[in-house]
Every structure is written in structure tokens, then in C-alpha cells.
Amino acid sequence: MSRRYLLSAQHEFSGQIVRDFAIVYDDGEPVAAIATQTFDVIGTQLSGNQSAATNNLPEQWKRKSLSLLKRRIMICGNVHTWGPHGVAIAAGRDQQQIWLGIAECLYRIRRANRLHGQVDYVIVKDLLESDPLDASALESFRYGSMETEPNMVLSIDPNWQVMDDYLASLTKRYRAAARKVRKPFDCDTLSVSPIENLRDESERILELYKAVAARADVCLFELSNTTLPRIAESLNDDFVTIGIRENGLLIGFVTIIRDGETAIGFYLGMDYEANSRLPVYHALLLAVIEQAIRWRCKRISFGRTALDAKSRLGCKPEATHVWVRHRVPLLNFVVQQIMKTVNHDEPPERNPFKDAS
């Protein structure tokens, strides 16, 4: 929610996403900041290549039926990634009261953008259990809450000064697994190091990112080759990209953002053929941990994918919620009933540390 971060991507997808920013005031004093993205979603964006629901349909029917499904969505947050990217509330304020103002503000933004199209859904995402953003006041505005896949969080022991300290804290089994991941990269043909200039390698980075995005169940908007360089230039020392190379060729990367005392494992891309031969993905996860220790962060937010792999690193699940409202009151009831039936994956319970109780 920092100004420099929002500015870094403000002009991305300008023809597809309408971005709005607002401040909520209480008696002339700013108490909350809001960032929204409004866009159209077509059915073809919601169905991956491997969707069982459409694989048996003739291709022409599939494209026609999905193209007829169109909805306009306003997200208070960021459609490109997870996390509380939509709301920031001043400390020490009455949150319940401020959320009433936030709801009113979202309504005004939606009404002001009617020329772009009627918004069908308003979604507030993603509110994390550790954040003091109690949005229960939204219920009075007919928003419904839904728990999604958890955010995987690794708490960093203040005694970890270097990566070897983290490895030493693991039990023998998990320490051996981590060292097995790192071992192939101790050679002349492979390297793990920061990428200094993202613009110079933007095309290759985008290619690796798209390889990962293509496997996602839903990817509404892919990044462009300017997105990550802009963020890197805007955040400066609070943004790092770690690259893995084989004979000089980039075969994987991960971006990391320092947000206060939290390191965020952000965008990731890799060559899946290389990953079938080398533990590229797992090496990138370990690179995030090493960078977070170097930054002296207190925690790492790894997001809500690959739950099992991240639990093996010592990550614990953090409950994550979204709040959804449909513009038609009757459909709000239907949406809320559907949300009650939505299931999501849970990570296995695992503690790889020696001091596990």
C-alpha cells in the first residue's frame, strides 16, 4: 500500500483495468487508504487448459459458451497477487467504524465508474489472520466472508544470522533434504545469485513467469515485461530478484519484497524442463529464506501455493479471507450460501525444527 509500490504498476494494463485510489477521513483526519482495480472477467479466463468441465466439449462450443460468461468485478486489493493490497487503516482507530466508511467509499467508487460498465461483484481481498483488519462490519452491507487457501508463513528465529543457522535448526531429516536441494548448485555450470538489471533480461524473465502462470487454475491477467523492472526500480533496496542459471542461461527466478519486518516471496518463474532435472523450485524457496535472514526480517510470507513443500521448510498456515458482495441483494444471499460450501486445500501438519514440541 505504499505510494511508491502503487505508482510502480499504476499504468500496467491501463486499457483493461481501471484503478482507483481513495482516502477515508474522520473529521478532516485521514484514517484509511483504499486501492481498487475494476475489470471484466470472461469465462475463457476462468477455465484452464486442463479443466475437466470443458475438456469433453468440442473446441468451438467450448470457446462460444465460455465467451458468453462475462462479469465485471471491482477488487479492493490486487488481482495479480495475494495479500492485503487494498486497505490500510491508521493505527489506534476504531476499526469497526472505519470499515463503515470503507464500505461507503467502495460504493462511491463503483457508482462513479458506471460509464465503464456495471459492476457485478465487489471483492475485498486478502485479509490475513495476523493483520488487525477486522472487517466484520462489512456484514451489515451484505458482504459475505469466505476463507481461501492459507498464506504460508515462516517465522524467522532472531538467532538465525546466516543461512547455515537456519539449516542447523532443522531436524536431521529436513536438514538433509535442504542440503540435497542446494548441493547440485555447488558447481561451475550452475549458479544462484541476484539479477542486477531486470530490464536487460526482461524477455527471458517474462518467458519463465508465463511458464508458471500457464499452469495456474486461474490467471486473469499475465504480467508484462515491464512490470517487474518498474517495481524493482520503485522499491530499490526493498526488492530483490534471485536468479538460477545453467551455463549462463536463466532457468528460474524469484522476486522478494521487504515490507517492514516481513519478506514476501513474490513472483516466481522457471523452466519446467530444467526443474525436472534439478530442484529449481525448491532452491528458489531456500533463496527467499536466505534473503529474508540477510534483511533481518521477522517473518516470510510465501503465499498460498505448494502448501506441502512450504510446510517442509517450517511454514505455518495463516487463515486468509475475502469478502464478496453482489450488486443484486437477492443474489447476495445466493452467493453467501455458495461460499459456505467452498472447500480449499489445507497443508499437512509438520514441524521440521529440532525444538518441535
C-alpha positions in Angstrom: 0.0 0.0 0.0 3.0 2.4 -0.1 2.8 5.2 -2.6 5.9 4.0 -4.4 4.6 0.5 -4.9 1.3 1.6 -6.2 2.9 4.0 -8.6 5.2 1.3 -10.0 2.3 -0.6 -11.6 -0.3 2.2 -12.0 -0.1 2.2 -15.8 0.1 -1.6 -16.3 -3.0 -2.9 -18.2 -4.4 0.6 -18.5 -6.8 -0.5 -21.2 -8.1 -3.4 -19.2 -8.0 -2.4 -15.5 -9.5 0.8 -14.0 -7.5 1.7 -10.9 -8.9 4.0 -8.2 -7.3 5.3 -5.0 -9.2 6.9 -2.1 -8.7 8.2 1.4 -11.3 8.0 4.1 -11.4 10.9 6.5 -12.8 11.2 10.0 -13.5 14.9 10.9 -10.8 16.0 8.5 -8.2 13.4 9.6 -7.1 10.6 7.2 -7.9 7.3 8.8 -7.8 4.8 5.9 -6.4 4.4 2.3 -8.0 2.3 -0.4 -6.8 0.9 -3.7 -9.2 -0.8 -6.1 -8.9 -2.5 -9.5 -12.0 -2.9 -11.7 -12.1 -5.1 -14.8 -14.2 -7.5 -16.9 -13.8 -11.2 -16.5 -14.8 -13.5 -19.4 -15.4 -17.2 -18.9 -12.4 -18.2 -21.1 -10.1 -16.6 -18.4 -11.6 -18.9 -15.7 -11.0 -22.2 -17.4 -7.5 -23.6 -17.7 -6.4 -25.9 -20.4 -6.9 -28.9 -18.2 -10.4 -28.1 -17.0 -12.4 -31.3 -16.6 -15.6 -29.4 -17.0 -14.8 -28.4 -20.6 -12.3 -30.9 -21.9 -15.1 -33.1 -23.3 -16.8 -30.3 -25.2 -16.0 -29.6 -28.9 -13.5 -26.8 -29.0 -15.9 -24.5 -30.9 -18.6 -25.0 -28.4 -16.2 -24.5 -25.5 -15.0 -21.2 -26.8 -18.5 -20.0 -27.6 -20.0 -21.0 -24.2 -17.2 -19.5 -22.1 -17.1 -16.3 -24.1 -20.8 -15.7 -23.2 -19.9 -15.6 -19.5 -18.9 -12.1 -18.7 -18.9 -10.3 -15.3 -17.4 -7.0 -14.1 -15.5 -7.2 -10.9 -14.2 -4.5 -8.6 -11.4 -5.8 -6.3 -10.3 -3.9 -3.2 -6.8 -5.3 -3.5 -4.5 -6.7 -6.2 -5.7 -9.1 -8.9 -2.1 -10.1 -9.7 -1.1 -11.5 -6.3 -2.3 -12.3 -2.8 -2.2 -10.2 0.4 -3.9 -7.1 1.9 -3.2 -4.8 -1.0 -6.5 -2.9 -0.8 -6.9 -1.3 2.6 -4.6 0.4 5.1 -6.1 1.7 8.4 -4.4 4.2 10.7 -3.2 2.6 14.0 -5.2 3.2 17.2 -8.5 3.8 15.4 -12.0 2.2 15.8 -11.8 -0.3 13.1 -15.5 -1.2 13.0 -16.3 2.5 12.5 -13.7 2.9 9.8 -14.9 -0.1 7.9 -18.3 1.5 7.6 -16.5 4.4 5.9 -14.6 2.0 3.7 -17.8 0.3 2.6 -19.3 3.7 1.7 -16.1 4.6 -0.2 -16.3 1.4 -2.2 -19.9 2.1 -3.1 -19.0 5.6 -4.3 -16.1 4.3 -6.5 -18.4 1.7 -8.0 -21.1 4.3 -8.8 -18.5 6.7 -10.2 -17.2 4.1 -12.6 -20.6 3.2 -14.1 -19.6 4.6 -17.5 -17.0 1.8 -17.7 -19.7 -0.8 -17.0 -22.0 -2.0 -14.3 -20.0 -3.8 -11.5 -21.4 -7.2 -10.6 -19.2 -8.1 -7.7 -17.2 -6.2 -5.2 -14.4 -8.2 -3.5 -12.2 -7.2 -0.6 -9.0 -9.4 -0.6 -7.0 -10.8 1.0 -7.4 -10.2 4.8 -4.8 -12.2 6.8 -5.4 -13.5 10.3 -2.3 -11.7 11.6 -3.5 -8.3 10.3 -5.6 -6.2 12.6 -8.1 -5.6 9.8 -11.4 -6.8 11.4 -13.8 -6.4 8.5 -16.8 -7.9 10.2 -18.6 -4.6 9.9 -19.0 -5.4 6.2 -21.7 -7.9 7.0 -24.1 -5.1 7.5 -23.5 -4.1 3.9 -24.3 -7.7 2.8 -20.8 -8.7 2.2 -20.1 -12.4 2.8 -16.7 -13.8 4.1 -15.0 -16.8 2.5 -11.9 -18.5 3.8 -9.4 -19.2 1.0 -6.2 -21.3 0.8 -4.0 -20.1 3.7 -0.9 -17.9 3.4 2.1 -19.9 4.3 4.3 -18.0 6.8 7.8 -18.8 8.1 8.7 -17.2 11.4 12.4 -16.3 11.5 14.3 -17.0 14.7 16.3 -13.9 15.7 19.3 -16.2 16.3 19.5 -17.0 12.6 22.3 -14.7 11.4 23.1 -16.7 8.2 21.6 -19.5 6.2 23.6 -22.1 8.0 21.9 -21.2 11.2 18.5 -21.9 9.7 19.8 -25.3 8.4 21.2 -26.1 11.8 17.8 -25.5 13.4 16.2 -28.3 11.3 16.0 -31.9 12.3 18.4 -34.3 10.7 15.8 -35.5 8.1 14.8 -32.0 6.9 18.3 -30.6 7.1 19.5 -33.4 4.8 16.7 -32.7 2.4 17.5 -28.9 2.3 21.2 -29.7 1.7 20.3 -32.1 -1.1 18.4 -29.3 -2.8 21.4 -26.9 -2.5 24.1 -29.5 -3.5 23.7 -29.5 -7.3 24.3 -25.8 -7.4 27.8 -26.0 -5.9 29.4 -26.4 -9.3 30.7 -24.2 -12.1 27.8 -24.8 -14.5 25.1 -23.7 -12.1 24.7 -20.5 -10.0 22.3 -18.8 -7.7 22.7 -15.1 -7.4 20.8 -11.7 -7.6 19.8 -10.4 -11.0 21.1 -6.8 -11.0 19.3 -5.4 -14.1 15.8 -6.8 -14.8 15.3 -4.8 -17.9 18.3 -6.4 -19.6 16.7 -9.8 -19.1 13.0 -8.9 -19.1 12.0 -11.1 -22.0 13.6 -14.2 -20.5 12.1 -13.4 -17.1 8.6 -13.0 -18.7 9.0 -16.3 -20.5 9.8 -18.1 -17.3 7.0 -16.3 -15.5 4.5 -17.3 -18.2 5.5 -20.9 -17.9 4.3 -20.9 -14.3 1.3 -18.7 -15.0 0.1 -21.1 -17.7 -0.3 -23.9 -15.1 -2.4 -21.9 -12.7 -6.1 -22.7 -12.5 -7.0 -19.0 -12.9 -4.7 -16.3 -14.3 -6.9 -13.3 -15.2 -4.0 -11.0 -16.3 -0.5 -12.0 -17.1 2.3 -9.6 -16.3 4.1 -7.7 -19.0 7.8 -7.5 -19.5 7.9 -4.0 -17.8 6.0 -4.9 -14.6 8.9 -6.4 -12.5 11.5 -3.8 -13.7 9.2 -1.0 -12.7 8.6 -2.5 -9.3 12.3 -3.1 -8.8 13.2 0.5 -9.7 10.5 1.9 -7.5 11.3 -0.2 -4.4 15.0 -0.1 -4.8 16.7 -1.9 -1.8 13.4 -3.4 -0.7 13.2 -5.5 -3.8 15.5 -8.3 -4.9 15.3 -10.8 -7.7 17.3 -14.1 -7.3 18.1 -16.0 -10.5 19.3 -19.5 -11.1 21.5 -20.0 -14.2 22.7 -23.1 -16.0 25.7 -22.5 -18.2 24.7 -18.8 -18.1 21.1 -19.3 -19.1 18.5 -18.1 -16.7 16.3 -21.2 -15.8 14.5 -19.8 -12.7 13.9 -16.7 -10.7 12.1 -15.4 -7.6 11.3 -11.9 -6.5 11.3 -10.8 -2.9 9.8 -7.7 -1.3 10.7 -6.3 2.1 7.6 -4.9 3.6 8.6 -3.6 7.1 9.6 -6.7 9.1 8.1 -9.1 6.6 9.8 -10.6 3.5 7.3 -11.5 0.8 8.1 -14.3 -1.7 6.6 -12.5 -4.7 6.6 -13.6 -8.3 8.4 -16.7 -9.5 9.2 -18.3 -12.8 11.1 -21.3 -14.0 11.9 -23.6 -16.9 10.0 -26.8 -16.2 12.3 -29.0 -18.3 15.2 -27.8 -16.1 13.1 -28.3 -13.0 12.6 -32.0 -14.0 16.4 -32.4 -13.8 17.2 -30.0 -11.0 15.5 -28.9 -7.8 15.0 -25.4 -9.2 11.7 -24.6 -7.4 12.9 -25.7 -4.0 16.2 -23.9 -4.5 14.3 -20.7 -5.1 12.3 -21.2 -1.9 15.5 -21.5 0.1 16.9 -18.4 -1.7 13.9 -16.5 -0.3 14.7 -17.7 3.3 18.4 -16.7 2.8 17.5 -13.2 1.6 15.0 -12.7 4.5 17.6 -13.6 7.0 20.1 -11.2 5.4 17.4 -8.5 5.6 16.9 -9.3 9.3 13.1 -9.8 8.8 10.9 -11.5 11.4 8.8 -13.5 9.0 8.3 -14.6 5.4 5.0 -14.6 3.6 5.2 -17.4 1.0 1.7 -17.2 -0.3 -0.9 -19.9 -0.8 0.6 -22.3 -3.4 2.7 -25.5 -2.9 1.4 -25.9 0.6 3.2 -29.2 1.2 6.6 -28.0 0.0 6.4 -24.9 2.1 5.4 -26.8 5.2 8.6 -28.8 4.9 10.5 -25.5 5.3 8.8 -24.8 8.6 6.0 -22.6 7.3 2.7 -22.5 9.2 -0.7 -21.7 7.6 -2.3 -18.3 8.3 -6.0 -18.1 7.7 -6.9 -15.8 4.7 -10.4 -14.4 3.9 -12.0 -12.5 1.1 -15.3 -10.5 1.4 -17.7 -10.6 -1.5 -20.8 -8.6 -2.4 -23.1 -8.8 -5.4 -24.9 -5.7 -6.5 -28.3 -7.5 -6.6 -29.5 -8.1 -3.0 -31.2 -11.4 -3.7 -28.1 -12.8 -5.4 -26.1 -11.7 -2.3 -28.0 -14.4 -0.4 -27.2 -17.0 -3.1 -23.5 -16.0 -3.2 -23.2 -16.3 0.6 -24.8 -19.8 0.5 -22.4 -20.9 -2.2 -19.5 -19.5 -0.3 -20.4 -21.7 2.7 -19.8 -24.8 0.5 -16.5 -23.8 -0.9 -13.6 -26.0 0.2 -9.9 -25.3 -0.1 -6.7 -27.3 0.4 -5.0 -27.4 3.8 -1.3 -28.0 4.4 -0.2 -31.1 6.3 0.8 -30.5 10.0 4.5 -30.6 10.1 7.3 -29.1 12.2 10.8 -29.7 10.8 12.6 -27.9 13.7 14.6 -29.5 16.4 12.7 -27.7 19.1 9.3 -29.1 18.0 7.1 -29.6 21.0 
